[in-house]
Amino acid sequence: MSNQSIAIQSVAVVGAGQMGAGIAQVAARGGLQVALCDQAESQAVQAVTKLKARLERQEAEGKVPPGTTVDVVGRIRTGGPLSGVADADLVIEAAPESLELKSALFRSLSALAKPSAILASNTSSLSITRLARETTRPELVIGMHFMNPVPVMKLVEVVRGTLTSDSTLQSVLALAEALGKQSIVSQDRPGFLVNRILIPLLNEACFALEEGVGSKEDIDAGARLGLGHPLGPLELADLIGLDTVLSIAEILHRDFGDSKYRPCALLRNLVQAGLLGRKTGRGFYVYDQNGKKS
Ligand SMILES: NC(=O)c1ccc[n+]([C@@H]2O[C@H](COP(=O)([O-])OP(=O)(O)OC[C@H]3O[C@@H](n4cnc5c(N)ncnc54)[C@H](O)[C@@H]3O)[C@@H](O)[C@H]2O)c1
């Protein structure tokens, strides 16, 4: 297998939610041409509008160099479903964490993207090998698991599927470095490395709350002040999105077949009630319009 990396100059990001918007920002900041598309085109447009406002504020405060907003926003094109995929050297899928949905997307990406294009998924837990099976180019399929918030967090967890080629791996590692990120490489196992560690922690915090061992504030303060975590587990679950946390917990439970991973009923109930955390304004905590805990 070739070890040579492919130079990536253009990226299509599929799904303009909190992760897709952040990935588009980081890629554009790194000088790549970016197509940001979403099932709902308005979502992609809104993501860029918010990004523009944020960068303008940071520019006015001297936190980023003058001209950054025009530069970054000027490199992002928005569009509807799969718009811009056909021209991209790399596609990064950041749609919701559902095997059915991502499988359908990978079938479409395989048909639409250039034959040489790498197809990456930002999945938190689904099997890259399984998604690769939906394509005719499994050697070009890989996991690029960015962390939230993408512009702030240094890590990209690169996930190697069973058939991912060395050159695909090297290309993605080189790109992550060019974007100012540090990579770790995980084999394709449920939850990979980061969520294998994180999700049981968040789920256990939900059990502790459900059992009344302590208040939500004390559970979070315990992790912040006692363990040095920047956010408590319930705050972090709200930031990630409780639907995403539940999906990953369900995958760990199902794929390892071990009851220690069973999702807490309280987490399930919050998701069923549509209280998904910051993105809906309420999860374990309530948030105002600016995302501040009230
Ligand atoms: N939230 C996190 O902290 C986090 C961290 C790392 C990885 N991830 C992973 O990133 C992915 C996206 O998570 P998110 O938090 O950004 O979700 P999100 O709900 O904020 O955004 C998902 C976006 O995908 C769009 N979408 C839905 N179906 C689509 C389709 N068929 N084609 C194109 N777009 C479609 C939705 O309109 C939405 O804008 C998931 O796989 C998740 O597991 C999330």
The ligand as an SDF file (V2000), in Angstrom:
LIG
                    3D

 44 48  0  0  0  0  0  0  0  0999 V2000
  -21.8360   17.5990   19.3820 N   0  0  0  0  0  0  0  0  0  0  0  0
  -20.6280   17.1950   19.6970 C   0  0  0  0  0  0  0  0  0  0  0  0
  -20.0560   17.5620   20.7380 O   0  0  0  0  0  0  0  0  0  0  0  0
  -19.8920   16.2650   18.7750 C   0  0  0  0  0  0  0  0  0  0  0  0
  -18.5210   16.0740   18.9480 C   0  0  0  0  0  0  0  0  0  0  0  0
  -17.8280   15.2610   18.0540 C   0  0  0  0  0  0  0  0  0  0  0  0
  -18.5150   14.6250   17.0320 C   0  0  0  0  0  0  0  0  0  0  0  0
  -19.8630   14.8100   16.9010 N   0  0  0  0  0  0  0  0  0  0  0  0
  -20.5480   14.1290   15.7920 C   0  0  0  0  0  0  0  0  0  0  0  0
  -20.7420   15.0710   14.7420 O   0  0  0  0  0  0  0  0  0  0  0  0
  -21.9450   14.7270   14.0050 C   0  0  0  0  0  0  0  0  0  0  0  0
  -22.8500   15.9410   13.9770 C   0  0  0  0  0  0  0  0  0  0  0  0
  -23.1520   16.3560   15.3080 O   0  0  0  0  0  0  0  0  0  0  0  0
  -23.6910   17.8280   15.6410 P   0  0  0  0  0  0  0  0  0  0  0  0
  -23.5990   17.9590   17.1040 O   0  0  0  0  0  0  0  0  0  0  0  0
  -23.0480   18.8240   14.7470 O   0  0  0  0  0  0  0  0  0  0  0  0
  -25.2560   17.6650   15.2150 O   0  0  0  0  0  0  0  0  0  0  0  0
  -26.2990   18.8110   14.8930 P   0  0  0  0  0  0  0  0  0  0  0  0
  -27.6410   18.2110   15.1860 O   0  0  0  0  0  0  0  0  0  0  0  0
  -25.9030   20.1020   15.5260 O   0  0  0  0  0  0  0  0  0  0  0  0
  -26.1380   19.0140   13.2850 O   0  0  0  0  0  0  0  0  0  0  0  0
  -26.4490   18.0600   12.3230 C   0  0  0  0  0  0  0  0  0  0  0  0
  -26.7780   18.7890   11.0090 C   0  0  0  0  0  0  0  0  0  0  0  0
  -26.9260   17.8110    9.9640 O   0  0  0  0  0  0  0  0  0  0  0  0
  -28.0100   18.2180    9.1340 C   0  0  0  0  0  0  0  0  0  0  0  0
  -28.5040   17.0460    8.4080 N   0  0  0  0  0  0  0  0  0  0  0  0
  -29.4000   16.1230    8.7990 C   0  0  0  0  0  0  0  0  0  0  0  0
  -29.5530   15.2000    7.8290 N   0  0  0  0  0  0  0  0  0  0  0  0
  -28.7350   15.5650    6.8070 C   0  0  0  0  0  0  0  0  0  0  0  0
  -28.4740   15.0250    5.5310 C   0  0  0  0  0  0  0  0  0  0  0  0
  -29.0600   13.9170    5.0990 N   0  0  0  0  0  0  0  0  0  0  0  0
  -27.5870   15.6780    4.7200 N   0  0  0  0  0  0  0  0  0  0  0  0
  -26.9760   16.8030    5.1560 C   0  0  0  0  0  0  0  0  0  0  0  0
  -27.1910   17.3690    6.3690 N   0  0  0  0  0  0  0  0  0  0  0  0
  -28.0670   16.7350    7.1740 C   0  0  0  0  0  0  0  0  0  0  0  0
  -29.0140   18.8490   10.0880 C   0  0  0  0  0  0  0  0  0  0  0  0
  -29.9000   19.7250    9.3980 O   0  0  0  0  0  0  0  0  0  0  0  0
  -28.0850   19.5830   11.0560 C   0  0  0  0  0  0  0  0  0  0  0  0
  -27.8410   20.9100   10.6130 O   0  0  0  0  0  0  0  0  0  0  0  0
  -22.5360   13.5040   14.7120 C   0  0  0  0  0  0  0  0  0  0  0  0
  -22.0820   12.3490   14.0490 O   0  0  0  0  0  0  0  0  0  0  0  0
  -21.9380   13.5980   16.1060 C   0  0  0  0  0  0  0  0  0  0  0  0
  -21.8700   12.3310   16.7380 O   0  0  0  0  0  0  0  0  0  0  0  0
  -20.5660   15.6390   17.7320 C   0  0  0  0  0  0  0  0  0  0  0  0
  1  2  1  0
  2  3  2  0
  2  4  1  0
  4  5  1  0
  4 44  2  0
  5  6  2  0
  6  7  1  0
  7  8  2  0
  8  9  1  0
  8 44  1  0
  9 10  1  0
  9 42  1  0
 10 11  1  0
 11 12  1  0
 11 40  1  0
 12 13  1  0
 13 14  1  0
 14 15  2  0
 14 16  1  0
 14 17  1  0
 17 18  1  0
 18 19  2  0
 18 20  1  0
 18 21  1  0
 21 22  1  0
 22 23  1  0
 23 24  1  0
 23 38  1  0
 24 25  1  0
 25 26  1  0
 25 36  1  0
 26 27  1  0
 26 35  1  0
 27 28  2  0
 28 29  1  0
 29 30  1  0
 29 35  2  0
 30 31  1  0
 30 32  2  0
 32 33  1  0
 33 34  2  0
 34 35  1  0
 36 37  1  0
 36 38  1  0
 38 39  1  0
 40 41  1  0
 40 42  1  0
 42 43  1  0
M  CHG  2   8   1  16  -1
M  END
$$$$
